[in-house]
Amino acid sequence: MLLVAKSRAACLSAVESYNRASSLYREETFAILMINAWELLLKARVMREHGGKASALHEYRQRKKKDGTPSKFREVKTTRSGAPMTIGIDRCWNLVSNYSKHRIDAHCIANIEALMEIRDSATHFVATDALLRKKLTEISLAAVRNYVEAAQSWFSISFSDLNIASIPISFDLDQKEVDAVAKKSAEAVTKFLAHMQKVEAALPNDQSPYSFTVRVDFDLIKKKDGAAVKAAVVGGAEADLTVTVEGDKVPAGFTLTYQDLVKKLQERYSDFKQNGDFHTLMNAVKPNAKLCYERYLDPDKRKGTKKSFFNPNVLKEFDAHYTRKEATLFDPAPSE
């Protein structure tokens, strides 16, 4: 469905805009794009519930008789250009929240409304206040997680290429700075934060796959800690974050074992064979630290047999060598 493809593109653009640390308008840009992503996704869900009919999204009004009185018949509202006008995002979430299965709840709706508040309040404050930036980040991270949850539940879509953790990584806020400015916020910011606190307090305290906010905290460990993961920034202006994992700790994101990877490849390609050509490709993939992590089965002795773990992005490395099975909107076949 075209609506779903456009929705996903808007979500990716929102995350990319947030992670552009040099942008001075990134929180507001994220909110605008993420609202658009949600509106398109919700409309796609409404259409699917009505057999894919676009008319399910049309906004209607009462016709008028020749004498100007209302008729019992309805007609589709049109835009200035004459195109059918569609229902708004609030009407969409009301419809989806009342479906019998896979519906969104108050937590998800409150988060979308918070994004709309960020969009509407953008002219009243600049996101330099530490408390404000923290709250915007917590709302933004929850928005992406909620969106992925809904898209996967409704359309069985994989988001293996969307690194949700990238949002807090780009969040450069010291927790101490938050505490230091807690009583110095501008009036507009104070009102915004108070409103968000009131909304969150009013939400039902129940188990939900959706969140209004996601708490973000940072701790700098200044002593050797066996439970800590070592990280080092290498390179120049466009440095990569290199994570060194000790012992039996496997880095986050390396979710596929060798057996899992082979199964994925068998499901993905029509001509896949676990032969010599495949092993040659694997030998080229394994040295790539962004795609493969190898750990010893006995990590303390660091010798003997190793076990490999792969990042789902490794699948793209095989697209040029095998023929994809039926493509989907979110996982299109590679161009020839």
DRENBA-799448 format. One line per field, with one value per residue: residue number from 1; y, z, x of N, C-alpha, C in turn. Coordinates in Angstrom, 3 decimals, decimal comma. Layout:
BEGIN
resi = [NUM  ...]
n_Y = [Y  ...]
n_Z = [Z  ...]
n_X = [X  ...]
ca_Y = [Y  ...]
ca_Z = [Z  ...]
ca_X = [X  ...]
c_Y = [Y  ...]
c_Z = [Z  ...]
c_X = [X  ...]
// end
This chain:
BEGIN
resi = [1  2  3  4  5  6  7  8  9  10  11  12  13  14  15  16  17  18  19  20  21  22  23  24  25  26  27  28  29  30  31  32  33  34  35  36  37  38  39  40  41  42  43  44  45  46  47  48  49  50  51  52  53  54  55  56  57  58  59  60  61  62  63  64  65  66  67  68  69  70  71  72  73  74  75  76  77  78  79  80  81  82  83  84  85  86  87  88  89  90  91  92  93  94  95  96  97  98  99  100  101  102  103  104  105  106  107  108  109  110  111  112  113  114  115  116  117  118  119  120  121  122  123  124  125  126  127  128  129  130  131  132  133  134  135  136  137  138  139  140  141  142  143  144  145  146  147  148  149  150  151  152  153  154  155  156  157  158  159  160  161  162  163  164  165  166  167  168  169  170  171  172  173  174  175  176  177  178  179  180  181  182  183  184  185  186  187  188  189  190  191  192  193  194  195  196  197  198  199  200  201  202  203  204  205  206  207  208  209  210  211  212  213  214  215  216  217  218  219  220  221  222  223  224  225  226  227  228  229  230  231  232  233  234  235  236  237  238  239  240  241  242  243  244  245  246  247  248  249  250  251  252  253  254  255  256  257  258  259  260  261  262  263  264  265  266  267  268  269  270  271  272  273  274  275  276  277  278  279  280  281  282  283  284  285  286  287  288  289  290  291  292  293  294  295  296  297  298  299  300  301  302  303  304  305  306  307  308  309  310  311  312  313  314  315  316  317  318  319  320  321  322  323  324  325  326  327  328  329  330  331  332  333  334  335  336]
n_Y = [-1,188  2,163  4,283  3,265  2,862  5,516  6,502  5,118  6,152  8,794  8,416  7,445  9,706  11,458  10,358  10,554  13,340  14,034  12,935  14,521  16,263  18,864  20,371  23,052  22,955  20,516  18,962  20,022  19,641  16,870  16,285  17,273  15,657  13,120  13,168  13,283  10,780  9,097  9,854  8,977  6,226  5,523  6,129  4,271  1,959  2,320  2,262  -0,394  -1,798  -1,311  -2,761  -1,745  0,493  3,762  5,592  5,321  7,089  9,562  12,839  13,874  15,867  17,417  17,640  20,469  21,680  23,196  25,431  26,078  24,758  22,033  18,809  15,331  13,763  13,034  14,495  14,369  16,273  18,687  19,730  22,867  22,444  20,647  17,995  15,028  15,592  14,387  12,600  13,836  13,385  13,002  11,939  9,572  8,222  7,863  6,081  3,817  3,213  2,028  -0,361  -3,937  -5,549  -5,268  -2,517  0,953  2,650  4,773  5,669  5,707  7,511  9,820  10,319  10,966  13,286  14,815  15,195  16,835  19,037  19,850  20,585  22,706  24,460  25,326  27,890  29,299  28,661  28,016  25,137  24,978  24,858  22,743  20,939  20,937  19,879  17,317  16,257  16,435  14,597  12,210  11,969  11,826  9,489  7,568  7,929  6,898  4,234  3,449  3,776  1,863  -0,445  -0,410  -0,497  -2,949  -4,677  -4,230  -4,464  -6,366  -5,664  -5,430  -3,667  -3,705  -2,139  0,263  1,954  2,271  2,912  4,922  7,436  8,165  8,047  10,259  12,200  14,721  15,359  16,233  14,762  16,133  18,747  19,050  18,947  21,265  23,392  23,247  25,053  27,283  27,587  29,086  30,838  29,838  27,334  26,168  25,985  24,197  21,865  21,371  20,800  18,423  16,756  16,633  15,365  12,866  11,897  11,435  9,216  5,789  3,292  0,760  -2,352  -1,887  -1,995  0,359  3,619  6,707  8,364  7,682  6,957  8,636  8,346  9,089  7,781  8,328  6,216  6,140  4,387  1,157  -1,307  -4,373  -4,860  -2,974  -1,672  -1,077  1,821  3,583  6,489  6,826  8,136  11,065  14,026  12,736  10,547  7,108  5,263  3,022  0,023  -1,907  -5,120  -7,128  -10,417  -12,536  -10,894  -9,876  -7,469  -5,080  -5,481  -7,408  -9,884  -12,265  -15,651  -17,958  -20,046  -18,845  -16,837  -18,308  -19,474  -17,172  -16,334  -18,439  -18,067  -15,628  -15,653  -17,095  -18,692  -19,531  -21,327  -23,331  -23,432  -23,590  -21,023  -19,489  -19,745  -18,403  -15,792  -15,420  -15,433  -12,972  -11,299  -11,713  -10,375  -7,770  -5,575  -4,224  -5,831  -8,412  -10,176  -11,932  -14,301  -16,104  -19,447  -20,111  -17,519  -16,590  -17,863  -17,218  -18,685  -21,391  -22,620  -20,334  -18,394  -16,960  -13,903  -12,006  -8,843  -7,751  -6,158  -7,412  -8,892  -7,340  -7,462  -9,751  -9,373  -8,648  -10,942  -13,011  -14,060  -12,335  -13,345  -12,838  -9,389  -6,835  -3,873  -2,652  -3,950  -3,975  -5,562  -5,664  -3,200  -3,806]
n_Z = [0,000  -0,918  0,903  3,278  2,610  2,142  4,690  6,205  5,052  5,912  8,659  8,771  7,785  9,847  12,023  10,989  10,786  13,454  14,390  13,262  14,535  14,276  13,533  14,300  14,695  15,198  16,967  16,600  13,842  13,774  15,144  13,363  11,059  12,183  13,034  10,554  9,587  11,349  10,756  8,110  8,472  10,180  8,507  6,510  7,939  8,512  5,905  5,214  6,931  5,686  3,379  1,642  0,419  -0,739  -0,267  2,342  3,751  3,096  3,670  4,487  3,738  4,226  1,444  -0,340  -1,120  -3,989  -2,986  -0,914  1,508  3,768  2,368  2,487  1,509  1,182  0,315  -0,967  0,601  -0,882  -1,729  -2,372  -4,891  -5,889  -5,218  -3,331  0,084  3,013  6,130  9,374  11,466  14,129  13,939  12,716  14,690  16,612  15,356  14,961  17,581  18,492  17,207  17,080  17,240  17,617  18,318  19,003  22,089  24,982  25,814  23,483  21,880  23,469  23,255  20,524  20,512  22,128  20,424  18,575  20,177  20,595  17,982  17,619  19,572  18,873  18,054  20,358  22,072  22,199  21,733  23,862  26,553  29,219  30,642  28,934  26,549  27,432  27,974  25,406  24,069  25,392  24,706  21,926  21,472  22,474  20,625  18,225  18,952  19,512  16,987  15,439  16,761  16,171  13,328  12,830  14,086  12,668  9,922  9,681  9,364  8,944  10,714  10,711  9,742  10,989  13,413  16,462  18,812  18,132  18,613  21,481  21,574  20,163  21,860  23,683  26,508  29,784  32,834  35,227  34,399  33,917  36,505  37,515  36,212  36,837  38,088  36,536  34,146  31,249  31,005  29,008  28,536  31,068  31,312  29,232  30,072  32,474  31,517  30,071  32,171  33,573  31,693  31,464  34,065  34,138  32,590  32,219  34,511  33,327  31,684  28,653  25,179  24,199  24,777  26,592  27,203  27,119  29,491  29,810  30,856  31,787  32,811  33,827  34,159  36,272  37,183  37,140  36,102  36,200  34,987  33,081  29,749  27,519  25,632  22,814  20,997  17,732  15,078  12,963  12,273  11,348  13,068  14,107  16,501  18,421  19,986  22,515  23,636  26,447  27,743  27,898  26,712  24,197  21,657  21,474  19,008  17,437  16,594  15,257  15,010  13,374  12,383  12,447  10,548  8,167  7,917  7,519  5,061  3,415  3,471  2,257  -0,345  -3,603  -4,906  -3,172  -1,960  0,260  -0,354  -1,793  -2,907  -1,223  1,205  0,534  0,299  2,964  4,185  3,388  4,698  7,485  8,550  8,813  11,240  11,774  10,953  11,824  14,811  16,660  19,203  21,741  22,678  25,150  26,838  28,860  28,640  26,073  23,730  21,388  20,024  18,151  18,180  15,957  15,655  14,056  12,632  11,593  9,290  7,683  5,785  3,535  2,250  0,809  -1,166  -3,705  -4,790  -4,809  -5,813  -4,969  -3,254  -3,489  -3,301  -0,794  0,287  2,122  1,918  -0,694  -3,803  -4,873  -7,130  -10,554]
n_X = [0,837  0,577  0,278  1,340  4,020  4,830  4,413  6,316  8,620  8,435  8,766  11,421  12,736  12,149  13,589  16,184  16,421  16,351  18,694  20,578  22,818  23,756  21,623  19,457  16,811  15,816  14,181  11,613  11,305  11,411  9,020  7,053  7,454  7,088  4,462  3,235  4,017  2,605  -0,065  -0,389  0,050  -2,056  -4,223  -3,789  -4,345  -7,079  -8,106  -7,460  -9,144  -11,495  -11,517  -9,589  -10,617  -10,471  -12,412  -13,145  -11,706  -12,589  -13,865  -17,076  -20,019  -23,232  -25,338  -26,658  -29,879  -31,472  -32,701  -31,095  -31,390  -30,515  -29,834  -30,863  -28,928  -25,411  -22,210  -18,860  -16,381  -14,220  -10,870  -9,146  -8,145  -9,889  -9,620  -10,528  -11,261  -9,688  -10,203  -9,122  -6,171  -6,951  -9,528  -8,871  -7,286  -9,216  -10,953  -9,259  -8,601  -10,863  -11,198  -11,630  -9,390  -5,816  -5,619  -4,843  -3,999  -4,712  -2,190  -0,628  -2,093  -1,918  0,792  1,058  -0,485  1,157  3,315  2,054  1,615  4,233  4,873  3,023  3,827  6,273  6,975  7,034  9,065  12,591  14,507  16,611  16,648  17,477  15,775  13,575  14,671  15,261  12,683  11,550  13,131  12,451  9,755  9,993  11,505  9,733  7,697  8,758  9,174  6,537  5,417  6,802  5,969  3,182  3,201  4,448  2,655  0,265  0,878  2,843  5,563  9,087  11,559  14,331  16,356  16,080  17,494  16,509  17,735  19,427  18,429  18,588  21,379  22,207  21,489  22,610  22,688  23,490  22,689  23,065  22,949  20,255  19,167  20,276  19,036  16,425  14,699  14,756  13,473  11,964  8,785  7,018  8,132  7,896  5,091  4,560  5,969  4,633  2,102  2,626  3,368  0,965  -0,693  0,580  0,271  -2,425  -2,888  -3,930  -2,822  -1,758  -0,849  0,708  1,530  2,367  3,852  3,858  6,037  9,575  11,896  14,980  18,199  21,565  24,650  27,910  30,525  33,165  34,990  36,560  34,394  32,920  30,506  30,190  30,100  32,642  33,371  34,593  35,427  36,436  38,447  37,956  36,175  33,910  33,430  33,155  31,258  32,773  32,247  33,538  33,318  33,557  34,333  31,489  29,668  27,508  27,327  24,643  22,134  23,321  21,805  21,430  22,273  24,558  22,989  20,474  20,845  21,262  18,738  17,178  18,191  17,417  14,674  14,498  15,592  15,187  16,980  18,926  21,722  23,519  26,419  29,763  30,090  28,500  29,903  32,211  31,269  30,537  33,023  33,913  32,192  32,456  34,812  33,911  33,244  30,910  28,921  29,319  29,977  32,293  32,686  34,449  33,687  34,528  34,978  36,677  39,172  39,794  40,401  40,235  37,128  35,082  32,033  29,737  27,919  25,402  24,520  21,274  21,469  23,241  21,973  21,580  23,983  23,907  22,069  22,924  23,818  22,006  18,673  15,844  12,856  9,281  8,787  8,182  6,400  8,074  10,395  11,737  12,614  16,038  17,360  18,062]
ca_Y = [0,000  3,364  5,076  2,691  3,145  6,934  6,649  4,637  7,129  9,950  8,020  7,417  11,098  12,044  9,877  11,150  14,756  14,125  12,559  15,520  17,036  20,267  21,054  23,843  22,838  19,089  18,414  20,460  18,948  15,482  16,230  17,480  14,477  11,941  13,302  12,896  9,320  8,490  10,097  8,083  4,851  5,355  6,115  2,975  0,964  2,531  1,749  -1,855  -2,274  -1,124  -3,463  -0,977  1,551  5,113  6,353  5,221  8,221  10,825  13,692  14,129  16,941  17,361  18,413  21,520  21,728  24,429  26,560  26,304  23,937  20,785  17,604  14,117  13,109  13,599  14,583  14,424  17,589  18,760  20,760  23,975  21,925  19,732  16,622  14,661  15,913  13,201  12,830  14,237  12,371  12,710  11,025  8,279  7,488  7,457  4,873  2,693  2,869  1,295  -1,625  -5,085  -6,135  -4,447  -1,102  1,785  2,988  6,145  6,018  6,023  8,737  10,933  10,601  11,690  14,633  15,523  15,625  17,966  20,170  20,298  21,294  23,954  25,354  25,574  29,331  29,921  28,431  27,409  23,942  25,052  24,569  21,350  20,159  20,816  18,941  15,973  15,824  16,243  13,344  11,095  11,871  11,438  8,074  6,794  8,031  5,951  2,872  3,205  3,656  0,554  -1,441  -0,419  -0,920  -4,384  -5,378  -4,085  -4,818  -7,372  -5,047  -5,472  -2,398  -4,038  -1,086  1,476  1,822  3,115  3,377  6,061  8,693  8,585  8,225  11,623  13,097  15,143  16,069  15,785  14,737  17,171  20,014  19,065  19,309  22,622  24,411  22,836  26,170  28,454  27,480  30,194  30,617  28,961  25,981  25,695  25,598  23,000  20,735  21,111  20,146  17,060  16,023  16,418  14,360  11,564  11,462  11,047  7,985  4,591  2,551  -0,618  -2,900  -1,444  -2,052  1,726  4,465  8,160  8,780  6,685  7,650  8,690  8,708  8,811  7,698  8,191  5,345  6,608  3,351  -0,107  -2,008  -5,581  -4,867  -1,857  -1,900  -0,055  2,481  4,542  7,198  6,827  8,863  12,525  14,705  11,765  9,384  6,041  4,833  1,637  -0,564  -3,084  -5,935  -8,108  -11,607  -13,184  -9,895  -9,675  -6,108  -4,929  -5,415  -8,617  -10,785  -13,486  -16,644  -18,479  -20,822  -17,877  -16,162  -19,241  -19,590  -15,923  -16,331  -19,414  -17,456  -14,378  -15,840  -18,276  -19,510  -19,649  -22,642  -23,273  -24,090  -22,921  -19,589  -18,883  -19,672  -17,350  -14,532  -15,342  -15,082  -11,536  -10,589  -11,875  -9,360  -6,479  -5,493  -3,671  -6,862  -9,695  -10,181  -13,283  -14,470  -17,452  -20,218  -19,964  -16,162  -16,320  -18,341  -16,587  -19,578  -22,467  -22,352  -19,070  -18,376  -15,701  -13,249  -11,098  -7,758  -7,981  -5,438  -8,284  -9,422  -6,495  -7,857  -10,902  -9,022  -8,545  -12,262  -13,974  -13,536  -12,180  -13,827  -11,756  -8,206  -6,146  -2,413  -2,203  -4,732  -4,162  -6,282  -4,742  -2,790  -4,568]
ca_Z = [0,000  -1,071  2,133  4,261  2,148  2,410  6,142  6,657  4,588  6,806  9,929  8,589  7,676  11,187  12,813  10,412  11,143  14,880  14,613  12,686  15,753  13,963  13,241  15,407  14,710  14,962  17,717  15,946  12,545  14,075  15,493  12,145  10,197  12,863  12,958  9,191  9,499  12,073  10,049  6,954  8,948  10,678  7,355  5,853  8,745  8,293  4,559  5,217  7,614  4,764  2,132  0,773  -0,275  -0,393  0,169  3,796  4,320  2,608  4,553  3,837  4,238  3,692  0,229  -0,208  -2,193  -4,772  -2,166  0,129  2,707  3,757  1,785  3,256  0,864  1,498  -0,772  -0,502  0,624  -1,769  -1,445  -3,328  -6,233  -6,305  -4,774  -2,146  1,374  3,864  7,557  10,079  12,252  15,344  13,557  12,431  15,899  17,288  14,689  15,214  19,005  18,765  16,488  17,992  17,359  17,288  18,392  19,815  23,352  25,459  25,881  22,124  21,448  24,230  22,699  19,258  20,875  22,631  19,228  18,013  21,068  20,268  16,698  17,761  20,520  18,403  17,929  21,681  22,790  21,477  22,509  24,490  27,963  29,452  30,978  27,728  25,634  27,991  27,758  23,970  23,708  25,927  23,881  20,573  21,478  22,629  19,370  17,255  19,417  19,311  15,551  15,005  17,347  15,407  11,953  12,835  14,474  11,665  8,569  9,757  8,712  9,646  10,782  11,123  9,321  11,750  14,710  17,400  19,848  17,650  19,149  22,699  21,361  19,706  22,879  24,376  27,714  31,059  33,828  36,217  33,843  34,125  37,897  37,787  35,618  37,104  38,536  35,748  32,837  30,806  31,289  27,992  28,763  32,311  31,010  28,388  30,897  33,434  30,759  29,783  33,432  33,873  30,745  31,820  35,336  33,922  31,803  33,037  34,936  32,900  30,766  27,294  24,297  23,820  25,857  26,427  27,138  27,499  30,357  29,323  31,869  31,442  33,919  33,452  35,117  36,361  37,759  36,436  36,510  35,395  34,272  32,132  28,376  27,140  24,350  22,430  19,756  16,914  13,816  13,007  12,385  11,090  13,820  14,437  17,895  18,473  21,284  22,818  24,599  27,069  28,282  27,102  26,342  22,757  21,456  21,086  17,558  16,790  17,070  14,447  15,017  12,023  11,979  12,181  9,293  7,060  7,790  6,916  3,644  2,731  3,348  1,498  -1,734  -4,282  -5,450  -2,171  -1,666  1,244  -1,065  -1,734  -3,177  -0,005  2,209  0,088  0,705  4,412  4,540  3,153  5,642  8,878  9,057  8,977  12,641  11,863  10,548  12,479  16,056  17,017  20,591  22,074  23,489  26,497  26,757  29,846  28,128  24,772  22,738  21,018  19,037  18,225  17,694  15,263  15,778  12,928  12,610  10,487  8,081  6,870  4,691  2,342  1,572  -0,052  -2,183  -5,036  -5,215  -4,889  -6,321  -3,907  -3,446  -3,659  -2,528  -0,082  0,244  2,984  1,648  -2,134  -4,458  -5,287  -8,530  -11,402]
ca_X = [0,000  1,387  0,216  2,247  5,381  5,084  4,468  7,626  9,615  8,343  9,363  12,869  13,180  12,050  14,725  17,392  16,471  16,658  20,092  21,472  23,097  24,029  20,371  18,948  15,353  15,615  13,048  10,380  11,247  11,050  7,601  6,264  7,570  6,552  2,996  2,878  4,170  1,485  -1,325  -0,432  -0,081  -3,423  -5,120  -3,607  -5,067  -8,514  -8,397  -7,422  -10,339  -12,622  -11,232  -8,708  -11,358  -10,040  -13,588  -13,246  -10,967  -13,142  -14,660  -18,369  -20,876  -24,595  -25,605  -27,666  -30,861  -31,413  -33,135  -30,106  -31,636  -29,742  -30,431  -30,590  -27,794  -24,102  -21,248  -17,478  -15,754  -13,063  -9,879  -9,175  -7,849  -10,950  -9,349  -11,315  -10,663  -9,674  -10,406  -7,918  -5,471  -7,703  -10,607  -8,237  -6,911  -10,460  -11,437  -8,351  -8,637  -12,105  -11,242  -11,667  -8,049  -4,643  -5,963  -3,971  -4,648  -4,573  -0,768  -0,193  -2,769  -1,348  2,113  0,857  -0,933  2,331  4,044  1,315  1,869  5,591  4,767  2,272  4,490  7,634  7,235  7,025  10,316  13,701  14,868  17,922  16,446  17,858  14,582  12,768  15,327  15,100  11,302  11,361  13,787  11,661  8,546  10,393  11,888  8,496  6,939  9,324  8,895  5,108  5,172  7,307  5,054  1,934  3,450  4,719  1,431  -0,782  1,283  3,921  6,701  10,362  12,282  15,690  17,283  15,812  18,142  15,781  18,654  20,209  17,900  19,266  22,809  22,430  20,966  23,827  22,269  24,023  21,624  23,328  22,482  18,802  18,910  20,743  18,160  15,041  13,881  15,101  12,852  11,126  7,364  6,421  8,652  7,296  3,717  4,610  6,372  3,553  1,027  3,055  3,312  -0,449  -1,183  1,150  -0,313  -3,825  -2,964  -4,187  -1,636  -1,975  0,138  0,439  2,702  2,697  4,348  3,749  7,437  10,568  12,847  16,353  19,175  22,949  25,585  29,308  31,196  34,546  35,839  36,453  33,183  32,802  29,228  30,157  30,532  33,598  33,107  35,620  35,161  37,641  38,324  37,918  34,884  32,851  33,880  32,233  31,277  33,207  31,946  34,323  32,586  34,421  33,684  30,461  28,673  27,360  26,812  23,240  21,927  23,844  20,748  21,330  23,338  24,816  21,818  19,401  21,155  21,006  17,277  16,709  18,589  16,556  13,351  14,600  16,014  14,655  18,073  19,992  22,279  24,596  27,514  31,054  29,920  27,978  30,971  33,121  30,632  30,611  34,398  34,063  31,327  32,868  35,759  33,240  32,827  29,558  27,970  29,578  30,749  32,683  33,116  34,897  32,752  35,084  35,494  37,723  40,467  39,987  40,986  39,331  36,087  34,362  30,659  29,479  26,618  25,300  23,542  20,328  21,874  24,082  21,157  21,748  25,218  23,640  21,075  23,534  24,297  20,911  17,403  14,859  11,500  8,327  9,144  7,117  6,539  9,136  11,583  11,651  13,702  17,094  17,312  19,002]
c_Y = [1,248  4,204  4,572  2,970  4,606  7,200  6,246  5,609  8,362  9,639  8,011  8,831  11,788  11,650  10,491  12,617  14,936  13,878  13,505  16,547  18,519  21,071  21,785  23,699  21,375  18,519  18,763  19,783  17,498  15,370  16,342  16,226  13,244  11,982  12,868  11,385  8,614  8,665  9,159  6,634  4,576  5,300  4,801  1,881  1,085  1,986  0,231  -2,445  -2,157  -1,698  -2,685  0,156  2,932  5,955  6,305  6,399  9,568  11,544  14,069  15,323  16,785  18,200  19,501  21,468  23,060  25,646  26,831  25,502  22,617  19,627  16,415  13,349  13,813  13,640  14,711  15,865  17,569  19,880  21,873  23,509  20,942  18,290  16,298  15,009  14,693  13,582  13,148  13,128  12,019  11,767  9,628  7,529  7,096  6,177  3,664  2,264  2,068  0,009  -2,778  -5,687  -5,102  -2,953  -0,338  2,193  4,425  6,587  6,462  7,335  9,949  11,306  11,369  13,118  15,467  16,013  16,843  19,224  20,740  21,099  22,660  24,967  25,783  27,058  30,013  29,649  27,822  26,285  23,999  24,780  23,079  20,460  19,918  19,798  17,505  15,444  15,571  14,929  12,149  10,886  11,340  9,967  7,182  6,795  7,028  4,521  2,516  2,965  2,279  -0,565  -1,556  -0,958  -2,418  -5,177  -5,366  -4,641  -5,815  -6,890  -5,167  -4,101  -2,643  -2,963  0,214  1,294  2,770  3,673  4,594  7,381  9,066  8,735  9,667  12,662  13,493  15,915  15,428  15,854  15,823  18,529  20,147  19,520  20,764  23,682  24,161  24,009  27,436  28,471  28,707  29,831  29,648  27,511  25,383  25,214  24,301  21,768  20,366  20,385  18,694  16,192  15,684  15,338  12,973  11,015  10,945  9,738  6,780  3,832  1,075  -1,052  -2,519  -1,598  -0,665  2,541  5,931  8,769  7,578  7,417  7,538  9,168  8,322  8,763  7,526  7,382  5,685  5,594  2,062  -0,893  -3,206  -5,632  -3,808  -2,294  -0,772  0,514  3,473  5,183  7,288  7,614  10,350  13,058  13,741  10,449  8,376  5,760  3,355  1,102  -1,835  -3,872  -7,007  -9,308  -12,175  -12,210  -9,697  -8,284  -6,111  -4,823  -6,633  -9,787  -12,120  -14,392  -17,110  -19,237  -19,894  -17,207  -17,055  -19,382  -18,350  -15,897  -17,306  -18,850  -16,278  -14,591  -17,145  -19,213  -19,683  -21,109  -22,472  -24,026  -23,288  -21,431  -18,861  -18,715  -18,619  -15,979  -14,343  -14,945  -13,597  -10,720  -10,597  -10,840  -7,987  -6,400  -4,921  -4,704  -8,167  -9,494  -11,632  -13,319  -15,924  -18,159  -20,242  -18,591  -15,859  -16,741  -17,722  -17,465  -20,717  -22,013  -21,009  -19,259  -16,999  -15,221  -12,142  -10,026  -7,995  -7,243  -6,285  -8,832  -8,632  -6,880  -9,005  -10,572  -8,996  -9,907  -13,299  -13,284  -13,518  -12,845  -12,623  -10,599  -7,641  -4,654  -1,952  -2,925  -5,020  -4,930  -5,291  -4,419  -3,554  -3,699]
c_Z = [0,000  0,206  3,170  3,886  2,419  3,897  6,669  6,249  5,488  8,159  9,841  8,505  9,030  12,045  12,311  10,792  12,614  15,131  13,953  13,777  15,477  13,697  14,475  15,568  14,661  15,715  17,039  14,593  12,736  14,337  14,247  11,272  10,851  12,901  11,585  9,019  10,174  11,316  8,859  7,378  9,444  9,527  6,589  6,608  8,530  6,925  4,546  5,881  6,731  3,382  1,152  0,036  0,200  0,126  1,680  4,484  3,941  3,687  3,816  4,477  3,626  2,415  0,514  -1,396  -2,934  -3,961  -0,993  1,382  2,601  3,143  2,677  2,678  1,234  0,250  -0,177  -0,507  -0,280  -1,333  -2,479  -4,758  -6,730  -5,912  -3,545  -0,862  2,272  5,334  8,234  10,930  13,525  15,068  13,302  13,711  16,718  16,682  15,059  16,680  19,370  17,962  17,490  18,221  16,986  17,289  19,195  21,073  23,752  25,512  24,511  21,645  22,162  23,695  21,383  19,540  21,424  21,470  18,592  18,860  20,828  18,975  16,871  18,663  20,051  18,336  19,280  22,500  21,851  22,347  23,018  25,982  28,202  29,787  29,758  26,775  26,126  27,722  26,279  23,521  24,181  25,124  22,496  20,499  21,608  21,338  18,338  17,674  19,224  17,845  15,037  15,521  16,518  13,996  11,865  13,144  13,363  10,308  8,516  9,068  9,580  9,587  11,218  10,739  10,073  13,151  15,707  18,462  19,416  18,193  20,469  22,545  20,954  20,733  23,812  25,660  28,959  32,099  34,892  35,726  34,031  35,540  38,178  37,282  35,929  37,485  37,724  34,382  32,530  30,999  30,300  28,192  30,008  32,076  30,195  29,234  31,908  32,751  30,470  31,040  33,802  32,975  31,150  33,099  35,162  33,147  32,704  33,328  34,601  31,960  29,339  26,443  23,886  25,040  25,544  26,320  27,458  28,289  29,796  30,454  31,398  32,712  33,350  34,536  35,127  37,047  36,973  36,981  35,605  34,592  33,198  30,761  27,974  25,766  24,079  21,120  18,980  15,651  14,033  13,156  12,183  11,779  14,016  15,927  17,902  19,873  21,447  23,914  25,134  27,534  27,343  26,665  24,825  22,549  21,051  19,577  16,813  17,234  16,336  14,666  13,576  11,515  11,655  10,828  8,094  6,829  7,132  5,424  2,839  2,508  2,384  0,007  -2,326  -4,770  -4,455  -1,986  -0,720  0,688  -0,925  -1,976  -1,935  1,039  1,830  0,483  2,214  4,877  4,332  4,168  7,056  9,378  9,300  10,383  12,807  11,542  11,319  13,750  16,424  18,468  20,819  22,900  24,945  26,557  27,734  29,342  26,779  23,805  22,486  20,002  19,276  17,720  17,112  15,501  14,728  13,152  11,439  9,201  7,172  5,671  3,402  1,554  0,591  -1,197  -3,593  -5,606  -5,371  -5,360  -5,214  -4,278  -3,539  -2,727  -1,824  -0,178  1,008  2,711  0,160  -2,686  -4,917  -6,762  -9,315  -11,787]
c_X = [0,879  1,407  1,217  3,693  5,754  5,199  5,833  8,726  9,623  8,971  10,880  13,438  13,157  13,243  16,022  17,525  16,823  18,135  21,082  21,771  23,318  22,759  19,856  17,437  14,950  14,424  11,725  10,202  10,842  9,555  6,729  6,267  6,950  5,034  2,507  2,961  2,998  0,165  -1,465  -0,615  -1,500  -4,426  -5,007  -4,359  -6,575  -8,917  -8,426  -8,656  -11,578  -12,307  -10,384  -9,385  -10,914  -11,199  -13,773  -12,569  -11,575  -13,952  -15,936  -19,084  -22,264  -24,697  -26,638  -28,619  -30,728  -31,809  -32,195  -30,316  -30,872  -30,523  -30,130  -29,402  -26,488  -23,238  -19,850  -16,990  -14,533  -12,123  -10,003  -8,936  -8,899  -10,726  -10,187  -10,567  -10,767  -9,819  -9,074  -7,342  -6,247  -8,867  -10,044  -7,906  -8,142  -11,021  -10,590  -8,394  -9,884  -12,234  -11,156  -10,285  -6,987  -4,971  -4,905  -4,726  -4,332  -3,117  -0,257  -0,803  -2,188  0,027  2,003  0,406  0,224  3,194  3,372  1,511  3,265  5,579  4,117  2,968  5,876  7,971  7,364  8,280  11,345  14,240  16,303  17,838  16,679  16,662  13,714  13,370  15,177  13,692  11,029  11,977  12,974  10,382  8,897  10,755  10,663  7,694  7,451  9,015  7,420  4,796  5,614  6,410  3,778  2,151  3,714  3,451  0,399  -0,392  2,440  5,183  7,950  11,031  13,721  16,697  17,064  16,363  17,490  16,712  19,444  19,687  18,569  20,771  23,101  21,993  22,103  23,526  22,860  22,909  21,808  22,840  20,978  18,478  19,254  19,782  16,696  14,149  14,130  14,422  11,994  9,657  6,725  6,862  8,017  5,867  3,672  4,937  5,292  2,396  1,386  2,983  1,867  -1,037  -0,705  0,528  -1,735  -3,969  -3,201  -2,907  -1,829  -0,859  -0,226  1,689  3,178  3,107  4,093  5,140  8,306  11,639  14,265  17,256  20,567  23,783  26,986  30,004  32,675  35,461  35,625  35,277  33,004  31,532  29,159  30,636  31,452  33,258  34,203  35,231  36,460  37,396  38,245  36,522  33,728  33,195  32,771  32,334  31,599  32,980  32,751  33,632  33,507  33,616  32,658  29,386  28,674  26,768  25,348  23,134  22,439  22,965  20,676  22,530  23,562  23,595  20,642  19,605  20,852  19,501  16,687  17,012  17,739  15,158  13,357  14,842  15,476  15,761  19,211  20,404  23,456  25,801  28,812  30,959  29,419  29,080  32,006  32,580  30,723  32,006  34,662  33,274  31,891  33,877  35,121  32,637  31,428  28,494  28,128  30,398  31,032  33,157  33,520  33,821  33,214  35,748  36,621  39,105  40,811  40,793  40,006  38,298  35,416  32,930  30,371  28,053  26,557  24,239  22,591  20,677  22,750  23,310  21,347  22,999  24,985  22,676  21,648  23,919  23,189  19,636  16,367  13,538  10,579  8,648  7,923  7,351  7,766  10,455  11,646  12,843  14,755  16,991  18,367  20,180]
// end
